[in-house]
């Protein structure tokens, strides 16, 4: 097995990177291909909000006034 060495980038090298353009599932809220952690205080409505988000993405309907790109959804309600 080959070890991977961590090499920090210089600021000019970081600025020179060509990053891919983000594609959004929920406009300006949820980027495609992302892993998202949604957290908050207990009994704050997180589960209900995420269930609503999942349904909107699965059906391709708008969410909180934002456009949504339809797609598959995996909701993991882990406490």
CNS distance restraints for C-alpha pairs under 8 A (distance, minus, plus):
assign (resid   9 and name CA) (resid  13 and name CA) 5.90 0.50 0.50
assign (resid   9 and name CA) (resid  14 and name CA) 5.92 0.50 0.50
assign (resid  10 and name CA) (resid  14 and name CA) 6.12 0.50 0.50
assign (resid  11 and name CA) (resid  15 and name CA) 6.22 0.50 0.50
assign (resid  12 and name CA) (resid  16 and name CA) 6.16 0.50 0.50
assign (resid  13 and name CA) (resid  17 and name CA) 6.51 0.50 0.50
assign (resid  22 and name CA) (resid  31 and name CA) 6.44 0.50 0.50
assign (resid  22 and name CA) (resid  32 and name CA) 7.28 0.50 0.50
assign (resid  23 and name CA) (resid  31 and name CA) 5.84 0.50 0.50
assign (resid  23 and name CA) (resid  32 and name CA) 5.49 0.50 0.50
assign (resid  24 and name CA) (resid  28 and name CA) 6.52 0.50 0.50
assign (resid  24 and name CA) (resid  29 and name CA) 7.39 0.50 0.50
assign (resid  24 and name CA) (resid  30 and name CA) 5.89 0.50 0.50
assign (resid  24 and name CA) (resid  31 and name CA) 4.30 0.50 0.50
assign (resid  24 and name CA) (resid  32 and name CA) 5.28 0.50 0.50
assign (resid  24 and name CA) (resid  68 and name CA) 7.89 0.50 0.50
assign (resid  24 and name CA) (resid  69 and name CA) 7.36 0.50 0.50
assign (resid  25 and name CA) (resid  29 and name CA) 7.86 0.50 0.50
assign (resid  25 and name CA) (resid  30 and name CA) 5.56 0.50 0.50
assign (resid  25 and name CA) (resid  31 and name CA) 5.61 0.50 0.50
assign (resid  25 and name CA) (resid  32 and name CA) 5.42 0.50 0.50
assign (resid  25 and name CA) (resid  57 and name CA) 7.44 0.50 0.50
assign (resid  25 and name CA) (resid  68 and name CA) 5.56 0.50 0.50
assign (resid  25 and name CA) (resid  69 and name CA) 4.88 0.50 0.50
assign (resid  25 and name CA) (resid  70 and name CA) 7.34 0.50 0.50
assign (resid  26 and name CA) (resid  30 and name CA) 4.95 0.50 0.50
assign (resid  26 and name CA) (resid  31 and name CA) 6.97 0.50 0.50
assign (resid  26 and name CA) (resid  57 and name CA) 7.77 0.50 0.50
assign (resid  26 and name CA) (resid  63 and name CA) 7.35 0.50 0.50
assign (resid  26 and name CA) (resid  66 and name CA) 6.45 0.50 0.50
assign (resid  26 and name CA) (resid  67 and name CA) 5.96 0.50 0.50
assign (resid  26 and name CA) (resid  68 and name CA) 4.55 0.50 0.50
assign (resid  26 and name CA) (resid  69 and name CA) 6.50 0.50 0.50
assign (resid  27 and name CA) (resid  31 and name CA) 7.84 0.50 0.50
assign (resid  27 and name CA) (resid  66 and name CA) 5.66 0.50 0.50
assign (resid  27 and name CA) (resid  67 and name CA) 5.51 0.50 0.50
assign (resid  27 and name CA) (resid  68 and name CA) 6.35 0.50 0.50
assign (resid  30 and name CA) (resid  34 and name CA) 7.42 0.50 0.50
assign (resid  30 and name CA) (resid  36 and name CA) 7.84 0.50 0.50
assign (resid  38 and name CA) (resid  46 and name CA) 7.46 0.50 0.50
assign (resid  39 and name CA) (resid  46 and name CA) 7.18 0.50 0.50
assign (resid  40 and name CA) (resid  44 and name CA) 6.83 0.50 0.50
assign (resid  40 and name CA) (resid  46 and name CA) 7.03 0.50 0.50
assign (resid  45 and name CA) (resid  49 and name CA) 6.11 0.50 0.50
assign (resid  46 and name CA) (resid  50 and name CA) 6.10 0.50 0.50
assign (resid  47 and name CA) (resid  51 and name CA) 6.02 0.50 0.50
assign (resid  47 and name CA) (resid  77 and name CA) 7.31 0.50 0.50
assign (resid  48 and name CA) (resid  52 and name CA) 6.17 0.50 0.50
assign (resid  49 and name CA) (resid  53 and name CA) 6.19 0.50 0.50
assign (resid  50 and name CA) (resid  54 and name CA) 6.04 0.50 0.50
assign (resid  50 and name CA) (resid  75 and name CA) 7.90 0.50 0.50
assign (resid  51 and name CA) (resid  55 and name CA) 6.26 0.50 0.50
assign (resid  51 and name CA) (resid  75 and name CA) 7.60 0.50 0.50
assign (resid  52 and name CA) (resid  56 and name CA) 6.21 0.50 0.50
assign (resid  53 and name CA) (resid  57 and name CA) 6.22 0.50 0.50
assign (resid  53 and name CA) (resid  63 and name CA) 6.50 0.50 0.50
assign (resid  54 and name CA) (resid  58 and name CA) 6.08 0.50 0.50
assign (resid  54 and name CA) (resid  73 and name CA) 6.07 0.50 0.50
assign (resid  54 and name CA) (resid  74 and name CA) 7.75 0.50 0.50
assign (resid  54 and name CA) (resid  75 and name CA) 6.96 0.50 0.50
assign (resid  55 and name CA) (resid  59 and name CA) 6.06 0.50 0.50
assign (resid  56 and name CA) (resid  60 and name CA) 5.55 0.50 0.50
assign (resid  56 and name CA) (resid  61 and name CA) 4.75 0.50 0.50
assign (resid  56 and name CA) (resid  62 and name CA) 6.31 0.50 0.50
assign (resid  56 and name CA) (resid  63 and name CA) 6.20 0.50 0.50
assign (resid  56 and name CA) (resid  68 and name CA) 7.26 0.50 0.50
assign (resid  56 and name CA) (resid  70 and name CA) 7.74 0.50 0.50
assign (resid  57 and name CA) (resid  61 and name CA) 6.52 0.50 0.50
assign (resid  57 and name CA) (resid  68 and name CA) 6.16 0.50 0.50
assign (resid  57 and name CA) (resid  69 and name CA) 6.43 0.50 0.50
assign (resid  57 and name CA) (resid  70 and name CA) 4.90 0.50 0.50
assign (resid  57 and name CA) (resid  71 and name CA) 5.93 0.50 0.50
assign (resid  57 and name CA) (resid  72 and name CA) 7.42 0.50 0.50
assign (resid  57 and name CA) (resid  73 and name CA) 7.01 0.50 0.50
assign (resid  58 and name CA) (resid  70 and name CA) 5.57 0.50 0.50
assign (resid  58 and name CA) (resid  71 and name CA) 5.45 0.50 0.50
assign (resid  58 and name CA) (resid  72 and name CA) 5.82 0.50 0.50
assign (resid  58 and name CA) (resid  73 and name CA) 6.12 0.50 0.50
assign (resid  59 and name CA) (resid  70 and name CA) 5.95 0.50 0.50
assign (resid  59 and name CA) (resid  71 and name CA) 7.74 0.50 0.50
assign (resid  60 and name CA) (resid  68 and name CA) 5.65 0.50 0.50
assign (resid  60 and name CA) (resid  69 and name CA) 5.55 0.50 0.50
assign (resid  60 and name CA) (resid  70 and name CA) 3.89 0.50 0.50
assign (resid  60 and name CA) (resid  71 and name CA) 7.21 0.50 0.50
assign (resid  61 and name CA) (resid  67 and name CA) 7.40 0.50 0.50
assign (resid  61 and name CA) (resid  68 and name CA) 6.04 0.50 0.50
assign (resid  61 and name CA) (resid  69 and name CA) 7.97 0.50 0.50
assign (resid  61 and name CA) (resid  70 and name CA) 7.51 0.50 0.50
assign (resid  62 and name CA) (resid  66 and name CA) 5.52 0.50 0.50
assign (resid  62 and name CA) (resid  67 and name CA) 4.90 0.50 0.50
assign (resid  62 and name CA) (resid  68 and name CA) 5.27 0.50 0.50
assign (resid  63 and name CA) (resid  67 and name CA) 6.65 0.50 0.50
assign (resid  63 and name CA) (resid  68 and name CA) 6.68 0.50 0.50
